[in-house]
Amino acid sequence: MHIHGMIVIADGSHFGGTLHKPVESDTDGMKTAQDTVTKLCDTLLMLKKQ
């Protein structure tokens, strides 16, 4: 999504990521954060190929 010059990246099923303490036990939050980073990397690779 492109808004006012920004590229907004989410994990594909949630909007952003929320983690609870202790982080190690928050499997949903960690998966959301990990999936968001994966989408970020995918987007950067697409931009690099342009």
N, C-alpha and C positions, 0 to 999 in steps of 0.2 A: 504494500500500500504506500502511495506517495502523497504526503501531505506537507504543503508549504516548504518544499525542499528537503524534507526528512523522509527516510525510508523506515517504515515501521515493520518490525519482524517479530512474529510470534511462533509458537511451537507447532501450529497447525490445528490445535484443538482447544487451547486455552489462550487467554490474553495475558501474557506476562507470567511470572512465576512467583510464588510465595513459599518461603521456607520457614519452618518452625524449628525451634531449638529443642533438643540437639539435632543438628542438620542430618547427622548420620541415620537417624531413625525416621526422617520424613521422606519416604520413598516417592510419594506423589509430587512433592515440591522439587525434589532432586530430578525426577524424570522430566518435569516441566522445564526446569532450568537447562538440563542437558539437551532436550529437544529444541529449545530456543537457540542454543549455541550452535547446534547442528544446522538449523535453518539459516543462521547468520553466516556460517561458513559456506553453505550452498550459494547464498546470495552473493557473497564476495567472489566466489569462483565464477559465477555468471557474469559479474561486472568486469572481472579481469579478462574474460574472453572477448568482451566487446571491443 
